Amino acid sequence: MMFTTQAMVMRQTGGPEVLEYRMHDLAFDPEGSEVLVKLVAAGVNPADTFFRSLGPYVGAAEGCVLGHDGAGIVQAVGRGATEFAPGDRVCFCHGGVGGPAGTYARHAVVPADCLVRVPDGVALEDAAAIALVFITGWEAMVERARVGQGDLVLIHAGAGGTGQMATQIARAMGARVATTVSSAEKAKLSVAAGAELAIRYRDEDFGAAVMDWSGGDGVRAVLDNIGGDGFLKSLRVLQPYGHVVTLMGMLGDLPDGTAYNGNLTIHNVMMLTPMWKGLRPHLIRQAAILQRAMDWLAEGKVFVRIQDRFALDRAADAHRLLESAGGSGKIVLTVPAD
């Protein structure tokens, strides 16, 4: 059956103005294992602006509904979705890469095994804001770099949504964290998230600062969220057998073979891969990671800083802000209740 809702729909690729608030049809099978969710909030991520500008991974830009992170109330369940019932508070990371509609909408249809319950003490806005950044941070710090007690870690762009969350996850694993930031204000945000040292890269050389902080030993892991020369320069601050986890795609080695000679391991993290390639076991694995995020939010072990909120029909303004200033937390779209 078709369920009609309202959504911010792409007319074509381009700037924020290509997002249009209008009616949109969702396919929902009452006999299947999907769940119809009435959304309360949706997260806004840099990937959304990428797909808006260049086109989605799956299908055409026209008619695409962006947004991966969502939280809300179960409205209806398919016969195969026996774990959930109308009225349940849930969150998820699903859709928004083309194909299945994303979360810039008043409703979403989500496979039951991608849904996670939101504890009563956790705000739905926080649940919507944390999904992508927590999964990314967990895959980077825990699954790839395997940081542990006493490890030294460098996280670039430490005041952004991903940087703040990766810092908290690394600290929860017992690591010590240094970050790079662009301003004194962002340094305060990074320290509040658990950074021991926030390096203002515009004012000092981050490589020298990291080596000084580490007593000349370097760090065991780097989270690269900047790419380019920053990726290459980060190789010089790693301990032998250290790890670089990049969210930006790999570059080659330095001319002197730093990565090769240091036995450095370079990992890619692109947490949307299971979604656009249809890798069901990995979607289920990521839902389990999101369940941990809900548990940690409820326990106060992590927090998510919401930088700004916009009504759903102002998603274009949210994109303009995201593309103009650099992150200092997460941006959330709020969905009307009626």
N, C-alpha and C positions, 0 to 999 in steps of 0.2 A: 504494500500500500504506500501511497505518497502522503507525507505529512508536510504541510505548508507552514513556514515560519518566516521571520524577517532576519535578514543578514546583511553584512557589508560584503558586497560581491564585486569582484574585479570586472571591469569592462574590457580591459586590455592591459598589457604591460605599460609601465610608466611611473609617474610621480604619485604622491598620495591622492591626487585628485581623481585617479582612476577607480577609487573605492566608492561604491554607490550603495546606499541603504535602500533595500527593496525586498519584495517577497521572494522566497527561494524554496524549492521543493526538496525534501529529504526522503529517501527511500527507507522505510522501516517495515520489517517483516515480523508480524506478531507471532509467527510460528518458528522464528529463528532464535539465535542466541545473542541478539543485540539488545541494547537498552536505549530508550529515549530519555534524554536528560534535559530538564529545563535549566538552562545555564543561569548562574548568578554572576559569574565573573570569568574573564578570559585573560590570560597573560599575553603580553606583547614582547616579541623577541627580535633581535637583529635578523634572524633568518626570514622573518616575515617581510622585511623591507627588501631582502634579496629576491625572494620569489615575486614580489610585486614589481620590482624593477626589471627582472630578467626572465620571468616566467616560472611556472611550477615545474617540479620534476616529472609529474604525471599529467598528461593531457594538455589541453589548451588553457591559456590565461583567461579567456572570456568565460565568465561564470564561476571562476574559482573563488572559494571562500577560504581565506587565510586563517592562521591561528592553530597552535598545537596544544596549548595548555588550557584546560577548562575545569570548572567546578560548579556544582549545582545540585539539584534535587531530582531523583529518579521520578519520571512521570509515567512511564509504561515499560514493561519488560516483555521480551519474547518468551515463548514457552521453554526454550532451552537455557534461559538466563535465570536459573533457579536460585542463585546466590543472592539476588537482589530483589527488592520490592519497592513499589511506589512509596515515596517519602524518604527513602534513604539519601543521606548526604554523601556525595561521591566526588572524586576528582580523577583526572586522567591526562595523558599526553597522547593525542591521536588526531590525525587529519591535518589539513593545511598544507600538504605538499602537492596538491592536485589530486584528482580522484575523489575520495571521501571528503565531504565538506569539513572545514575546520571550525574553530571555536568563535570566530567573529560573527556570532549569531545568537538568537534567543533560545535555540534548541540545538542539540547534537545527537546523532545516532552513533553509539560506541559499542564495539564488541565487549561482551561481559568480562572477558579475561584481561582487558586493558583497564578496567575500572578498579578503583581503590576506595574504600570507605574513609570518610573524613571524620575523625573523632569529634565528639560534641564540643570539646574545648578549643577546637581549631577553627579560626575564621575561614569561610569559604574563599574570601579574597586571597588570603595567605596560601591556601591550598592551590588556587589557580596560578599564583605567581611563582611557586617553588618548583613545579614539576620538571620543566626542561633543565633548569640550572642545577637542580639537585642530581638528576640522572647524569648530566654531563660531568659534574664535579665528582660524583661517585665513580663513574667509569674511568675518569682521569686519575684520581688520587688513589683509589683503592684497587680497581681491577687492573689498571695498566702500571702505574708507578709503584703500587703496593707499599705506600709509605707507612711507617710504623713509629714506635716509640723512639724519640730522640733524633729522628731524621730531620735534616735541614732541607727546606723546600723554598723555591722561589716561584711566586705566582705573579704573572704580569697582569696589568689592568685590574689591580686588586680592589678597586672601589666599584667596579661594575657588578651586575647581578651575578654573573658566573664567578667572578673573582671573589666576591664576598662569600658565596656559598662554598667554593672550593677551599677557601681559607678555613671555614668552620669545620668542614669535613676532615681536612688534614689535621687540624688541631684535635679533633675528636679521636683520631687515630694515634695521637701522641706526638705528632711532628711539631717542629718549630718552623714558623713561616715568616719569610720576608716577601714584600710585594713591591711593585712599581706603581706609581700613581702620578697624576699630572699637577696636583695642587695641594695646598695645605688642608683645604676642606676635605678633599678626597682622602688625604692621609689619615685624618681623624676617623672617617668612615671605615677605612681598612683596619685601623687599629681596634676599633670597636668590634669588628668581626673576628679579631683574634690575631692579627699580624703583630709580630714582635718588632718588626722594622718596616716602615713604609718609606720607600725611596722615591723622592721627587725627581724623576728622570730628566726633567727639563733643567734642573739646577745642578745635578751631579751625575757622574758616570755610574750607571747601575752596576756594571761589572766590578768596578773598584769597590763600590759600597758593599756588594755581596761578599767579595773576598775578604774585606776587612771584618765584616760581621761574622764570617765563618772561621776567622782566625787563619785564613789562607788555605783552608781545606776545600772550599767550594761546597756545593749543595748536592744532595742525592737526587733531587728531582726538580724539573722546571715545568710549569704549566705555561705554554706559549699561547697567548691570546692576542698577539700583535703581528706575528709573521715577519717576513722580509729580513732586514738587517738585525732586528731584535731577536729573531730565531737564531741566526748565526752567531751573534754575540753571546747568546745564552749558552752555547756549547762550551765557551771558555770558562764558565763558572761551575761546571759540573765536575763532581768527583769521578775518578775512574769507575767504570761500570754503572754510571748514573743513567737516568732516564729523562728524555724530553718527551712530554706529551703535548702535541700541537692540535689546536682547534682550527688551524688556518691552512693546513696542507703542508707537505714536506718540501723543503729546499734541499740542495746538495750539501756536501761537507765544505768546510773551510779549505783554503788552498794548502794549508799545512797538515791536513788530515786529522784535525782535532777529534772528530767523532770516531773515526776509525782507530786511531792510536789510543784513544781513551776507552775503547770498548763500550761506547755509549749506545744505548738502545733508544730508538726513536719510534714513538707510537702516534697514530692518528686516532682522534676521537671525533666522530660525527654521529651523534646519537639519533639522528633521524633515519639512518640507513635501514634499520628494521622496518620502519613504516613504509618507505617508498619501494623497498624491495620485497615487502610482504614476508618477512622472516618471523613467522609466528612464535617460535621458541624464544627469540630475543625480545619480542614484544612482551611476552609473559615475564621474562627475566626483568625487563625494565619496569613492569608494573610492580614486581616485588621490591625493586629499589625505591619506587615511589611510596610503597607501603612503609618502608623504613623512614622516609621523609616525614610521613604523617605521624609515625610514632615519636620521632625526634622532636617534631614541632610540639606535640602534646606534652612531652617531657621537658620542654624548654631547653633541649640540647642544641638546637639551632633556631635561628630566626630568619625571616625574610624581610628585607627593607623595601617597602613600596615607595618609590620615588614620586609617582604621580598617578592619578586616576582620571579616566575620561569615560564619558557615557559611550555606549556601543556605537551610536551613530556619529561619534566624533573620532572614529578610529584613524581618519586621515590626519587629524591634529596630533594624535599619539605618535604616528609615524614621523611627522615633521619634528617633533621634539626628540625622538630617538635618533634621528639622522643629524640633528643640529648640534648637540651639546656633548655627547659622550655620556656614558652611563654612570649613575651613582645609586643604583638600585634597580628595581623592577617597575615597569609600567603596566597598569591593569585597566582593562575595559570593564565597566560595570553594566550589567544587563537589566533593563526594566523588569519589574516584578509582574506587571499585568500583561 
